[in-house]
Amino acid sequence: LEWHLLRYPPHRGILRWVGDLNRLYRRLPALHERDADPEGFEWVDFSDVEKSVVSYLRRGHDVDEVALVACNCTPVPRYGYRVGVPFGGFWEELLNSDATDYGGSGVGNLGGVNAERVPAHGRRCSISLTLPPLGVVILAPEGV
């Protein structure tokens, strides 16, 4: 490892991102409890080839333990991108790879979004997301 590169802000941002991602993985049961179990993973949408966005759910042992991961694989931010979710209520944005702390542009969901009774991806509820360019956001129902 070339630790001397940490003197440069982009490298410090990546170090911070990896640290925060690892802490979230340990803290959130949906991300680790069923890691090797097919029941712990569920595609939301893997077929949006036009916008190059994929989204999936991770699940823990408890039915309420769920996390949504949405990945925008283009350099274009996606505003109002609708993703189906299993529950209503407020979905907290737990991690955003484009946060300024990580050297990103700060495009995101301002802490979270409210689910609406708008069907999407075979689910009764959905959320309207701002997906950062070349970014990943992880959300979970508030309080999880």
N, C-alpha and C positions, 0 to 999 in steps of 0.2 A: 504494500500500500504506500502510496506517495503522500504521506501526511502533510508534507510541506505545502501541498496545494490548498490546504484549508485556509491559507491566508487570503484566498480569493473568494469573494462573496458567492459566486455560483456554486463552488465546491462546498462551502459551509451550508448553503441551502439544501443541497442533496443530502449531506450528513444529517441535517435537522429533519428532513422528510423521512429518511430511513428510520431514524430514531423514533419519530412520532408514529410511523406506520407499525413498527414493532411493538410499541407500547399499546396502541389500539388493538392489535392482534391479541395480545395477552389479556387485555381488559374486557373485550367484547366476546361473550361466549359464542355468538353466531359465527365469528370468524375462525374459531379454533376447535370447538367441541366435537364437531362432526367432520373434521378435516379429511379423513379417509373414507367417509361414508357417503355414498351417492345421494342419500336423503338430505345431506347438508348443503347441496348445491342445486340451484334451479335457474335455468335461463329465463330471463324476461324477454329479451329480444336479441337475436344474433344475426338478423337478416336485413338490417338497414344498410344495405350496400351504398345507397345514394348519399347518405350522410356519414357513413363510416363510424357508427356508434354501436357499441355493444353494451348490454346491461344484464346483470344477473343478481340473484339473491343468494345469500349465505344464511344458513339456519343452524340454530343451536338445538339442544334437546327440548327446551320449553318452546311451545308453539309461538309465544310472543317474542322469542329471541330471533330477530331477523335483521339483516343488514343488506342494503342495496348498494351495489357497485355499478357505476356508469362510467364508461370510457369513451371519450371523443378522440378519435384517431386522425383528426384533421387539424390544420393550423387555423381553422375558422371557429370562433365561438358559436355555440348553438343556444339561442334564446328561446324560451317557451317550448323546450323539448319535452314532450309528454311521455311518461313512463308509468306503466301499471304497477301498483303496489298492493300487497295483501290486506292492509289496514288503512282506515281513515286516521285523522288526527295530524299532529305536527310531526314532520320528519326532520330531525336535526342533522345538519351537515357536520359530520364528525371530522372529516379530513378532505382537503382539497389540494391536489398537487400543484395548482396554480396560485396558491396563496403567496403573498409577498414575502412571508417568512422563509419560503423555499426558493425565492428568486423569481417567482412568477409574476404575472401581470395583475393579479388580484381579482380576476373574473370569477364570480361564484354566486352563491345563493344567500348571502348575508345571514348566515347562521342556520338557515333551514327554510322549509316550505310546508304549507298546509296541503294535505291530500284533499282532493275533491271527488265528489260522486260523478266522475266522468270515466266511463269504461275505457280501458286500454289494455292491450296485450292479454285479453282473456280475464281481466280482473275488473271488479266493480269500481274500484277507486284508482286514481292516478295522481301523479304530481307533475307540475310543470317546472322543469329544471332549466337553469342556466349552466350549460356545460362549457368549461373553459377549453381554450385551444390546446390540443395535444395533452389533454388532462384527464385526470381520474378524480371522481368525487365518491365519497362513501357516506351514506346516510343511514339513520336508524330511527325508529319511532322514539319520540321523546321519552326519556326516563329509562330507556333500556341500557 
